[in-house]
Amino acid sequence: MTLFQAFFLGVLQGLGEFLPISSSGHLIVVPWMLGWPVQSLSFDVALHLGTLAAVIYAFLGEWLTLARGGWLALRSGRPLESPEGRLLAQLVFASLPAGVAGLLLDDWADTQFRSPALVAATMAVMGVGLWIADRRSRPALEGAPLVPMVSHRDALLIGCAQALALVPGVSRSGATISMALLLGIARPEAARFSFLLATPITCAAALKKVPNLFPVADPWPVLVGMMASAIVGLLSIRVLLAYVRTRDYRPFVYYRLAFAALTFAFLVARG
């Protein structure tokens, strides 16, 4: 893998991990379209570590507040009576479906699911799903909390949507944001909840595969890809949070449908 390829794939990871367009789908289809070699597992791990660093940095203040408030609530003996304690419980609850699905289907995700045809189908289907959810979303309320409090049922539903992202092309952020919108959460709050929810599952997935990161014959492509995914991932988080305050998700719907159509066209052209 050249340094340019590593940089380009890192940019794709940083964009696709947080914008609702699927990083895994792009990392499968784009190298296939361009005739590039399939990237190694160590490189995939590096890209996920980069986006993990981005989301931790972007929400470090929120996580410190949650940890401090949750600890105080736990010491008081009433962990669910504080806003921080309830939100932590909801994030843990919402992380369970993806954690279980990841343990059961991890091998399939790395082998059977890596199909351009499957990516094209899921990109199109989830694009329509995002469009429906966005059409039904409600406007943000003045003075509403930056991160919503949801019921345990809603947290479980959002977590199940996150578990679907094991299938490339679905998009973790796209699935969780769509479900949150369908449950009546406004666009800005849905995005922030989705990004907070990304931290534990991305951390678990990255740490599970860290042993595959070493040894690496040539560390430079790995380092370049990791840095690109971290920097672009941080920018993606900030851009999307600013964008959805006043705009809808239609551009991402159009992009998903166009990408699916392009992938199908390549499949037809190549027989």
C-alpha positions as a LaTeX table, in Angstrom:
\begin{tabular}{lrrr}
\hline
Residue & $x$ (\AA) & $y$ (\AA) & $z$ (\AA) \\
\hline
Met1 & 0.00 & 0.00 & 0.00 \\
Thr2 & 1.33 & 3.42 & $-0.96$ \\
Leu3 & 1.25 & 6.43 & 1.35 \\
Phe4 & $-1.32$ & 8.10 & $-0.93$ \\
Gln5 & $-3.62$ & 5.07 & $-0.71$ \\
Ala6 & $-3.22$ & 5.00 & 3.07 \\
Phe7 & $-4.03$ & 8.71 & 3.32 \\
Phe8 & $-7.04$ & 8.40 & 0.99 \\
Leu9 & $-8.49$ & 5.45 & 2.91 \\
Gly10 & $-7.91$ & 7.28 & 6.20 \\
Val11 & $-9.92$ & 10.22 & 4.85 \\
Leu12 & $-12.72$ & 7.84 & 3.82 \\
Gln13 & $-12.74$ & 6.31 & 7.31 \\
Gly14 & $-12.85$ & 9.71 & 8.99 \\
Leu15 & $-15.74$ & 10.87 & 6.81 \\
Gly16 & $-17.74$ & 7.66 & 6.76 \\
Glu17 & $-17.46$ & 6.81 & 10.46 \\
Phe18 & $-19.40$ & 9.88 & 11.59 \\
Leu19 & $-21.30$ & 11.11 & 8.54 \\
Pro20 & $-24.22$ & 8.76 & 7.78 \\
Ile21 & $-22.60$ & 7.28 & 4.66 \\
Ser22 & $-20.84$ & 4.11 & 6.00 \\
Ser23 & $-17.08$ & 3.95 & 6.40 \\
Ser24 & $-16.98$ & 0.15 & 6.04 \\
Gly25 & $-18.93$ & 0.31 & 2.79 \\
His26 & $-16.52$ & 2.83 & 1.31 \\
Leu27 & $-13.44$ & 0.92 & 2.47 \\
Ile28 & $-14.73$ & $-2.17$ & 0.67 \\
Val29 & $-16.07$ & $-0.63$ & $-2.53$ \\
Val30 & $-13.65$ & 2.21 & $-3.32$ \\
Pro31 & $-10.45$ & 0.07 & $-3.36$ \\
Trp32 & $-12.38$ & $-2.52$ & $-5.42$ \\
Met33 & $-13.40$ & 0.15 & $-7.94$ \\
Leu34 & $-9.85$ & 1.51 & $-8.18$ \\
Gly35 & $-8.18$ & $-1.90$ & $-8.35$ \\
Trp36 & $-6.19$ & $-1.36$ & $-5.16$ \\
Pro37 & $-5.04$ & $-4.29$ & $-3.02$ \\
Val38 & $-7.25$ & $-5.26$ & $-0.09$ \\
Gln39 & $-5.98$ & $-3.49$ & 3.02 \\
Ser40 & $-4.63$ & $-5.58$ & 5.88 \\
Leu41 & $-6.42$ & $-6.14$ & 9.17 \\
Ser42 & $-3.70$ & $-4.13$ & 10.95 \\
Phe43 & $-4.49$ & $-1.16$ & 8.71 \\
Asp44 & $-8.22$ & $-1.44$ & 9.48 \\
Val45 & $-7.38$ & $-1.45$ & 13.20 \\
Ala46 & $-5.26$ & 1.68 & 12.79 \\
Leu47 & $-8.09$ & 3.52 & 11.02 \\
His48 & $-10.52$ & 2.65 & 13.80 \\
Leu49 & $-8.03$ & 3.79 & 16.43 \\
Gly50 & $-7.83$ & 7.10 & 14.58 \\
Thr51 & $-11.59$ & 7.67 & 14.61 \\
Leu52 & $-11.73$ & 6.48 & 18.23 \\
Ala53 & $-9.22$ & 9.19 & 19.14 \\
Ala54 & $-11.37$ & 11.72 & 17.26 \\
Val55 & $-14.62$ & 10.94 & 19.05 \\
Ile56 & $-12.95$ & 10.79 & 22.48 \\
Tyr57 & $-11.31$ & 14.17 & 21.90 \\
Ala58 & $-14.53$ & 15.73 & 20.59 \\
Phe59 & $-16.58$ & 14.60 & 23.58 \\
Leu60 & $-13.96$ & 14.51 & 26.31 \\
Gly61 & $-15.71$ & 17.24 & 28.29 \\
Glu62 & $-19.04$ & 15.40 & 28.18 \\
Trp63 & $-17.44$ & 12.12 & 29.22 \\
Leu64 & $-15.63$ & 13.74 & 32.14 \\
Thr65 & $-18.89$ & 15.33 & 33.28 \\
Leu66 & $-20.71$ & 12.02 & 32.93 \\
Ala67 & $-17.98$ & 10.15 & 34.82 \\
Arg68 & $-17.90$ & 12.71 & 37.63 \\
Gly69 & $-21.68$ & 12.88 & 37.97 \\
Gly70 & $-22.10$ & 9.13 & 37.64 \\
Trp71 & $-19.49$ & 8.48 & 40.35 \\
Leu72 & $-21.15$ & 10.92 & 42.75 \\
Ala73 & $-24.55$ & 9.37 & 42.06 \\
Leu74 & $-23.12$ & 5.87 & 42.63 \\
Arg75 & $-21.58$ & 6.94 & 45.94 \\
Ser76 & $-24.91$ & 8.37 & 47.04 \\
Gly77 & $-26.54$ & 4.98 & 46.50 \\
Arg78 & $-29.00$ & 6.35 & 43.91 \\
Pro79 & $-27.10$ & 6.00 & 40.61 \\
Leu80 & $-30.16$ & 6.44 & 38.37 \\
Glu81 & $-31.54$ & 9.55 & 40.06 \\
Ser82 & $-28.98$ & 11.93 & 38.56 \\
Pro83 & $-29.04$ & 12.97 & 34.88 \\
Glu84 & $-25.45$ & 11.76 & 34.43 \\
Gly85 & $-26.19$ & 8.38 & 36.00 \\
Arg86 & $-29.29$ & 7.84 & 33.85 \\
Leu87 & $-27.48$ & 8.83 & 30.65 \\
Leu88 & $-24.57$ & 6.50 & 31.44 \\
Ala89 & $-27.04$ & 3.66 & 32.05 \\
Gln90 & $-28.77$ & 4.40 & 28.74 \\
Leu91 & $-25.46$ & 4.39 & 26.85 \\
Val92 & $-24.46$ & 1.08 & 28.44 \\
Phe93 & $-27.89$ & $-0.39$ & 27.68 \\
Ala94 & $-27.75$ & 0.83 & 24.07 \\
Ser95 & $-24.26$ & $-0.66$ & 23.60 \\
Leu96 & $-25.30$ & $-4.20$ & 24.51 \\
Pro97 & $-26.94$ & $-5.30$ & 21.21 \\
Ala98 & $-23.94$ & $-4.29$ & 19.10 \\
Gly99 & $-21.57$ & $-5.91$ & 21.58 \\
Val100 & $-23.43$ & $-9.22$ & 21.43 \\
Ala101 & $-23.80$ & $-9.05$ & 17.63 \\
Gly102 & $-20.10$ & $-8.23$ & 17.27 \\
Leu103 & $-19.07$ & $-11.30$ & 19.25 \\
Leu104 & $-21.40$ & $-13.58$ & 17.29 \\
Leu105 & $-20.90$ & $-12.20$ & 13.77 \\
Asp106 & $-17.38$ & $-10.75$ & 13.79 \\
Asp107 & $-15.98$ & $-13.45$ & 11.48 \\
Trp108 & $-18.84$ & $-12.99$ & 9.04 \\
Ala109 & $-18.33$ & $-9.23$ & 9.06 \\
Asp110 & $-14.70$ & $-9.73$ & 8.02 \\
Thr111 & $-15.48$ & $-12.32$ & 5.31 \\
Gln112 & $-19.02$ & $-12.98$ & 4.07 \\
Phe113 & $-20.22$ & $-9.39$ & 4.37 \\
Arg114 & $-17.39$ & $-7.86$ & 2.32 \\
Ser115 & $-19.29$ & $-7.79$ & $-0.96$ \\
Pro116 & $-19.72$ & $-4.73$ & $-3.22$ \\
Ala117 & $-23.20$ & $-5.94$ & $-4.20$ \\
Leu118 & $-24.24$ & $-6.16$ & $-0.55$ \\
Val119 & $-22.79$ & $-2.70$ & 0.12 \\
Ala120 & $-24.72$ & $-1.22$ & $-2.83$ \\
Ala121 & $-27.98$ & $-2.76$ & $-1.57$ \\
Thr122 & $-27.55$ & $-1.64$ & 2.02 \\
Met123 & $-26.45$ & 1.84 & 0.97 \\
Ala124 & $-29.66$ & 2.24 & $-1.03$ \\
Val125 & $-32.00$ & 0.68 & 1.54 \\
Met126 & $-30.59$ & 2.64 & 4.46 \\
Gly127 & $-30.59$ & 5.78 & 2.34 \\
Val128 & $-34.35$ & 5.42 & 1.95 \\
Gly129 & $-34.61$ & 4.66 & 5.68 \\
Leu130 & $-32.71$ & 7.83 & 6.55 \\
Trp131 & $-34.97$ & 9.84 & 4.24 \\
Ile132 & $-38.13$ & 8.47 & 5.90 \\
Ala133 & $-36.75$ & 9.09 & 9.39 \\
Asp134 & $-35.65$ & 12.60 & 8.50 \\
Arg135 & $-39.08$ & 13.43 & 7.04 \\
Arg136 & $-40.68$ & 12.40 & 10.34 \\
Ser137 & $-38.20$ & 14.22 & 12.58 \\
Arg138 & $-39.32$ & 17.07 & 14.78 \\
Pro139 & $-37.57$ & 20.45 & 15.09 \\
Ala140 & $-35.16$ & 21.09 & 17.94 \\
Leu141 & $-36.73$ & 22.79 & 20.96 \\
Glu142 & $-35.24$ & 25.92 & 22.43 \\
Gly143 & $-33.39$ & 25.10 & 25.63 \\
Ala144 & $-33.47$ & 21.33 & 25.04 \\
Pro145 & $-30.52$ & 19.36 & 26.52 \\
Leu146 & $-27.62$ & 18.79 & 24.15 \\
Val147 & $-27.88$ & 15.05 & 24.76 \\
Pro148 & $-31.41$ & 13.69 & 25.22 \\
Met149 & $-32.60$ & 11.46 & 28.01 \\
Val150 & $-34.26$ & 8.44 & 26.44 \\
Ser151 & $-36.16$ & 5.54 & 27.92 \\
His152 & $-34.56$ & 2.14 & 28.30 \\
Arg153 & $-36.82$ & 0.89 & 25.50 \\
Asp154 & $-35.65$ & 3.66 & 23.17 \\
Ala155 & $-32.02$ & 3.07 & 24.17 \\
Leu156 & $-32.43$ & $-0.63$ & 23.31 \\
Leu157 & $-34.00$ & 0.22 & 19.92 \\
Ile158 & $-31.16$ & 2.62 & 19.09 \\
Gly159 & $-28.69$ & $-0.05$ & 20.20 \\
Cys160 & $-30.32$ & $-2.62$ & 17.91 \\
Ala161 & $-30.02$ & $-0.15$ & 15.05 \\
Gln162 & $-26.33$ & 0.22 & 15.88 \\
Ala163 & $-25.92$ & $-3.56$ & 15.72 \\
Leu164 & $-27.13$ & $-3.51$ & 12.10 \\
Ala165 & $-23.98$ & $-1.56$ & 11.21 \\
Leu166 & $-22.00$ & $-4.81$ & 11.32 \\
Val167 & $-23.28$ & $-5.17$ & 7.76 \\
Pro168 & $-21.13$ & $-2.89$ & 5.55 \\
Gly169 & $-23.06$ & $-0.09$ & 3.91 \\
Val170 & $-25.56$ & 0.32 & 6.74 \\
Ser171 & $-23.56$ & 3.03 & 8.60 \\
Arg172 & $-23.43$ & 3.05 & 12.38 \\
Ser173 & $-24.18$ & 6.77 & 12.62 \\
Gly174 & $-26.84$ & 6.55 & 9.90 \\
Ala175 & $-28.67$ & 3.68 & 11.61 \\
Thr176 & $-28.59$ & 5.16 & 15.12 \\
Ile177 & $-29.51$ & 8.67 & 13.96 \\
Ser178 & $-32.39$ & 7.29 & 11.85 \\
Met179 & $-33.78$ & 5.31 & 14.79 \\
Ala180 & $-33.42$ & 8.30 & 17.12 \\
Leu181 & $-35.29$ & 10.50 & 14.62 \\
Leu182 & $-38.08$ & 7.93 & 14.32 \\
Leu183 & $-38.37$ & 7.93 & 18.13 \\
Gly184 & $-38.98$ & 11.68 & 18.14 \\
Ile185 & $-35.51$ & 12.96 & 19.02 \\
Ala186 & $-34.57$ & 16.15 & 17.17 \\
Arg187 & $-31.68$ & 16.15 & 14.67 \\
Pro188 & $-28.96$ & 17.84 & 16.82 \\
Glu189 & $-29.71$ & 15.73 & 19.90 \\
Ala190 & $-29.92$ & 12.54 & 17.82 \\
Ala191 & $-26.47$ & 13.21 & 16.35 \\
Arg192 & $-24.89$ & 13.90 & 19.73 \\
Phe193 & $-26.40$ & 10.77 & 21.27 \\
Ser194 & $-25.15$ & 8.76 & 18.28 \\
Phe195 & $-21.62$ & 10.11 & 18.66 \\
Leu196 & $-21.52$ & 9.46 & 22.41 \\
Leu197 & $-22.77$ & 5.95 & 21.73 \\
Ala198 & $-19.94$ & 5.47 & 19.23 \\
Thr199 & $-17.29$ & 5.72 & 21.93 \\
Pro200 & $-17.81$ & 2.46 & 23.90 \\
Ile201 & $-18.48$ & 0.22 & 20.88 \\
Thr202 & $-15.63$ & 1.68 & 18.81 \\
Cys203 & $-13.30$ & 1.36 & 21.79 \\
Ala204 & $-14.31$ & $-2.28$ & 22.35 \\
Ala205 & $-13.93$ & $-3.18$ & 18.66 \\
Ala206 & $-10.56$ & $-1.43$ & 18.34 \\
Leu207 & $-9.10$ & $-2.92$ & 21.52 \\
Lys208 & $-10.28$ & $-6.41$ & 20.52 \\
Lys209 & $-8.20$ & $-6.17$ & 17.33 \\
Val210 & $-5.19$ & $-4.24$ & 18.66 \\
Pro211 & $-3.07$ & $-7.45$ & 18.84 \\
Asn212 & $-3.40$ & $-7.58$ & 15.04 \\
Leu213 & $-1.74$ & $-4.16$ & 14.76 \\
Phe214 & 1.75 & $-5.51$ & 15.50 \\
Pro215 & 4.13 & $-6.37$ & 14.05 \\
Val216 & 3.80 & $-4.25$ & 10.90 \\
Ala217 & 6.39 & $-4.57$ & 8.14 \\
Asp218 & 6.09 & $-0.93$ & 7.08 \\
Pro219 & 4.59 & 1.34 & 9.77 \\
Trp220 & 4.32 & 4.49 & 7.65 \\
Pro221 & 1.09 & 3.66 & 5.77 \\
Val222 & $-0.47$ & 2.64 & 9.09 \\
Leu223 & 0.57 & 5.90 & 10.77 \\
Val224 & $-0.54$ & 8.04 & 7.81 \\
Gly225 & $-3.94$ & 6.32 & 7.66 \\
Met226 & $-4.43$ & 6.65 & 11.41 \\
Met227 & $-3.60$ & 10.36 & 11.44 \\
Ala228 & $-5.82$ & 11.06 & 8.43 \\
Ser229 & $-8.80$ & 9.21 & 9.96 \\
Ala230 & $-8.35$ & 11.02 & 13.30 \\
Ile231 & $-8.12$ & 14.53 & 11.84 \\
Val232 & $-10.89$ & 14.08 & 9.26 \\
Gly233 & $-13.05$ & 12.26 & 11.82 \\
Leu234 & $-12.84$ & 15.19 & 14.24 \\
Leu235 & $-13.74$ & 17.62 & 11.46 \\
Ser236 & $-16.66$ & 15.40 & 10.41 \\
Ile237 & $-18.09$ & 15.40 & 13.93 \\
Arg238 & $-17.94$ & 19.16 & 14.21 \\
Val239 & $-19.29$ & 19.78 & 10.72 \\
Leu240 & $-22.26$ & 17.44 & 11.16 \\
Leu241 & $-23.19$ & 18.82 & 14.57 \\
Ala242 & $-23.17$ & 22.35 & 13.16 \\
Tyr243 & $-24.98$ & 21.32 & 9.97 \\
Val244 & $-27.96$ & 19.55 & 11.57 \\
Arg245 & $-28.83$ & 22.51 & 13.78 \\
Thr246 & $-30.53$ & 24.15 & 10.80 \\
Arg247 & $-30.59$ & 21.60 & 7.95 \\
Asp248 & $-31.87$ & 18.12 & 7.19 \\
Tyr249 & $-30.18$ & 14.89 & 6.06 \\
Arg250 & $-31.31$ & 14.95 & 2.41 \\
Pro251 & $-27.79$ & 15.53 & 0.96 \\
Phe252 & $-26.61$ & 12.33 & 2.65 \\
Val253 & $-29.65$ & 10.45 & 1.33 \\
Tyr254 & $-28.88$ & 11.59 & $-2.22$ \\
Tyr255 & $-25.22$ & 10.67 & $-1.80$ \\
Arg256 & $-26.05$ & 7.16 & $-0.56$ \\
Leu257 & $-28.39$ & 6.52 & $-3.49$ \\
Ala258 & $-25.84$ & 7.88 & $-5.98$ \\
Phe259 & $-23.06$ & 5.73 & $-4.49$ \\
Ala260 & $-25.30$ & 2.65 & $-4.63$ \\
Ala261 & $-26.13$ & 3.36 & $-8.28$ \\
Leu262 & $-22.45$ & 3.82 & $-9.15$ \\
Thr263 & $-21.54$ & 0.55 & $-7.43$ \\
Phe264 & $-24.28$ & $-1.33$ & $-9.29$ \\
Ala265 & $-23.03$ & 0.21 & $-12.56$ \\
Phe266 & $-19.51$ & $-1.10$ & $-11.84$ \\
Leu267 & $-20.93$ & $-4.53$ & $-11.06$ \\
Val268 & $-22.80$ & $-4.63$ & $-14.38$ \\
Ala269 & $-19.81$ & $-3.34$ & $-16.34$ \\
Arg270 & $-17.55$ & $-6.00$ & $-14.83$ \\
Gly271 & $-20.07$ & $-8.77$ & $-15.41$ \\
\hline
\end{tabular}
